[in-house]
Amino acid sequence: PTPAIVVAPPAAAPATGGSAPPRGAISSPAAAARRGVNLRASVGVSAWLGAAPTVTMAVAAQLGLRWRLFSCGLEGRVDLPSQAQTAEVGSVQTQLLLGMLVPCLHYRFLAACALLSLGALRGEGVEVAQPRQQTTLYSSAGLRLAAELRLVKSVHLRPHLDLLGVLTRTELRVGDTQVWSTPPVAGAVGLDVMASFL
């Protein structure tokens, strides 16, 4: 008989319907949804009018998630102390400490957000005979308009405008004299640096 040399193995049998697809060929809906969720963190500064006796600066940090056109974040805000002075009775100093829920809708690089805040307004007498410090509840609700401008792949600048309606009003008095009261509306211009991690 003629000798034969096998130079290739026999062809593999066609795959049956029960065989698994190649790894990575098909992704589950859950995996696709996870890829669409981004963890986002930001820090920023803002200048506020109506949150204190004078225009005051605030520092904020936010952590949140974005999925497609929707995002939601938790933001903490600390205002620098601000004073209101009177020549007759002395002055008062205020400071705001706030936590804020920030749900947003996104369109391209623009965002429109609701702002729901709850925190503490601290007030104290300054240069008065018997200074005291007290803390009252502060709550507000409003809107934010923002733009997300890419710097590098996962880092954005986020300028924003905020407008809040104050839900709880506080008066600061020295004796019987009212020195300052919470305005019904507060507004701010701010700038954040935001990073995405997923």
C-alpha positions as CSV (number, residue, x, y, z in Angstrom):
1,P,0.0,0.0,0.0
2,T,1.0,3.6,-0.6
3,P,2.3,5.3,2.6
4,A,0.3,8.3,3.9
5,I,1.5,11.3,5.9
6,V,-1.0,13.2,7.9
7,V,-0.2,16.9,7.7
8,A,-3.3,18.2,9.5
9,P,-5.8,16.7,11.9
10,P,-9.3,15.9,10.7
11,A,-11.7,18.8,10.5
12,A,-13.6,19.4,13.8
13,A,-17.2,18.5,13.7
14,P,-19.7,21.4,13.4
15,A,-20.7,22.8,16.8
16,T,-24.0,21.7,18.1
17,G,-26.7,24.1,19.4
18,G,-25.7,23.5,23.0
19,S,-22.1,24.7,22.7
20,A,-21.1,27.9,24.4
21,P,-20.3,31.0,22.3
22,P,-16.7,32.3,22.3
23,R,-15.8,34.4,25.4
24,G,-16.7,38.0,25.0
25,A,-18.9,37.4,21.9
26,I,-22.1,38.1,23.8
27,S,-22.5,40.4,26.8
28,S,-25.4,40.1,29.1
29,P,-27.9,43.1,29.6
30,A,-26.7,43.4,33.2
31,A,-23.1,43.8,32.1
32,A,-24.0,46.3,29.4
33,A,-25.9,48.3,32.0
34,R,-23.0,48.3,34.4
35,R,-20.7,49.6,31.7
36,G,-23.2,52.5,31.3
37,V,-22.9,53.6,35.0
38,N,-20.2,56.1,35.9
39,L,-19.0,56.9,39.4
40,R,-18.3,60.6,39.6
41,A,-16.6,62.7,42.3
42,S,-16.1,66.5,42.3
43,V,-14.8,69.3,44.5
44,G,-15.4,73.0,43.9
45,V,-15.9,76.5,45.2
46,S,-18.8,78.9,44.8
47,A,-19.7,82.5,45.7
48,W,-23.1,82.9,47.4
49,L,-25.4,85.9,47.7
50,G,-28.3,85.6,50.1
51,A,-26.9,82.7,52.2
52,A,-25.2,84.9,54.7
53,P,-25.1,88.6,55.7
54,T,-22.5,89.3,52.9
55,V,-21.4,87.6,49.8
56,T,-19.6,84.5,51.0
57,M,-17.4,81.7,49.6
58,A,-18.3,78.1,50.0
59,V,-16.4,74.8,49.4
60,A,-18.3,71.7,48.3
61,A,-17.6,68.0,47.5
62,Q,-19.9,65.7,45.7
63,L,-20.1,61.9,45.0
64,G,-22.6,60.4,42.7
65,L,-23.6,58.1,39.8
66,R,-24.5,58.8,36.2
67,W,-26.5,56.4,34.0
68,R,-27.1,57.6,30.4
69,L,-29.0,60.9,30.7
70,F,-29.6,60.8,34.4
71,S,-27.3,61.4,37.4
72,C,-27.8,61.7,41.1
73,G,-25.2,63.0,43.6
74,L,-24.8,63.7,47.3
75,E,-23.1,67.0,48.0
76,G,-21.6,68.5,51.2
77,R,-21.1,72.2,51.5
78,V,-19.3,74.4,54.0
79,D,-19.6,78.2,53.9
80,L,-17.0,80.5,55.2
81,P,-18.1,82.6,58.2
82,S,-19.8,85.9,57.4
83,Q,-20.6,88.9,59.6
84,A,-23.3,91.6,59.8
85,Q,-22.3,94.7,61.7
86,T,-24.3,97.5,63.4
87,A,-22.8,100.5,65.0
88,E,-25.3,100.4,67.9
89,V,-25.3,96.8,69.2
90,G,-22.3,95.0,67.8
91,S,-22.4,92.3,65.1
92,V,-23.4,88.8,64.4
93,Q,-21.6,86.0,62.5
94,T,-23.1,83.2,60.5
95,Q,-21.9,79.9,58.9
96,L,-23.8,77.3,56.9
97,L,-23.2,73.6,56.9
98,L,-25.3,71.7,54.3
99,G,-26.0,68.4,52.8
100,M,-27.6,68.4,49.4
101,L,-29.3,65.9,47.1
102,V,-28.6,66.7,43.4
103,P,-30.5,64.7,40.8
104,C,-29.8,65.9,37.2
105,L,-30.9,65.4,33.6
106,H,-28.1,65.7,30.9
107,Y,-28.1,66.7,27.3
108,R,-24.7,66.6,25.6
109,F,-22.5,68.8,27.8
110,L,-25.4,70.6,29.6
111,A,-27.1,69.6,32.8
112,A,-30.2,70.8,34.6
113,C,-30.5,69.7,38.3
114,A,-32.8,69.9,41.2
115,L,-31.3,70.9,44.6
116,L,-32.7,69.7,47.9
117,S,-30.7,70.8,50.9
118,L,-30.8,70.3,54.6
119,G,-28.4,71.5,57.2
120,A,-27.5,73.9,60.0
121,L,-27.2,77.6,60.2
122,R,-24.9,78.7,63.1
123,G,-25.1,82.2,64.5
124,E,-23.2,83.9,67.2
125,G,-22.8,87.4,68.6
126,V,-19.5,89.2,68.1
127,E,-18.2,92.2,70.1
128,V,-21.3,92.1,72.4
129,A,-21.5,92.1,76.2
130,Q,-22.8,88.5,76.5
131,P,-22.0,86.6,73.2
132,R,-24.0,83.4,72.6
133,Q,-23.9,80.8,69.8
134,Q,-27.0,79.0,68.5
135,T,-27.8,76.7,65.7
136,T,-31.0,76.5,63.7
137,L,-32.3,74.2,60.9
138,Y,-31.7,75.4,57.4
139,S,-33.5,73.9,54.4
140,S,-33.9,75.0,50.8
141,A,-34.9,73.8,47.3
142,G,-34.0,75.0,43.9
143,L,-32.3,74.5,40.5
144,R,-28.8,74.3,39.1
145,L,-27.7,74.8,35.5
146,A,-24.3,73.4,34.7
147,A,-22.0,72.7,31.8
148,E,-19.5,69.8,31.8
149,L,-16.4,70.8,29.8
150,R,-13.8,68.0,29.2
151,L,-10.2,68.7,30.1
152,V,-8.8,65.1,29.6
153,K,-10.5,61.8,29.1
154,S,-12.1,61.4,32.6
155,V,-11.7,65.0,34.1
156,H,-14.2,67.8,33.5
157,L,-14.6,71.4,34.5
158,R,-18.2,72.1,35.7
159,P,-19.2,75.8,35.9
160,H,-22.7,76.2,37.4
161,L,-25.4,78.6,38.4
162,D,-27.6,77.9,41.5
163,L,-30.8,79.4,42.6
164,L,-32.4,78.3,45.9
165,G,-35.6,79.2,47.7
166,V,-35.1,79.1,51.5
167,L,-37.8,77.0,53.3
168,T,-36.8,77.8,56.8
169,R,-36.2,81.4,57.9
170,T,-34.0,82.6,60.8
171,E,-33.6,85.9,62.5
172,L,-30.4,86.9,64.3
173,R,-30.9,89.4,67.1
174,V,-28.7,91.2,69.6
175,G,-31.1,91.9,72.5
176,D,-34.3,93.2,70.9
177,T,-32.5,94.5,67.8
178,Q,-32.7,92.4,64.6
179,V,-29.3,92.4,62.9
180,W,-30.0,90.0,60.1
181,S,-32.6,87.6,58.8
182,T,-32.4,84.8,56.2
183,P,-33.4,86.1,52.7
184,P,-36.1,84.1,50.9
185,V,-33.8,83.5,47.9
186,A,-30.1,82.6,47.6
187,G,-28.0,82.3,44.4
188,A,-24.5,81.3,43.5
189,V,-22.0,81.0,40.7
190,G,-19.5,78.1,41.1
191,L,-16.8,76.0,39.5
192,D,-16.1,72.3,40.1
193,V,-13.5,69.9,39.0
194,M,-15.1,66.5,38.3
195,A,-13.6,63.1,37.7
196,S,-15.2,59.8,36.5
197,F,-13.9,56.5,37.7
198,L,-16.0,53.9,35.9
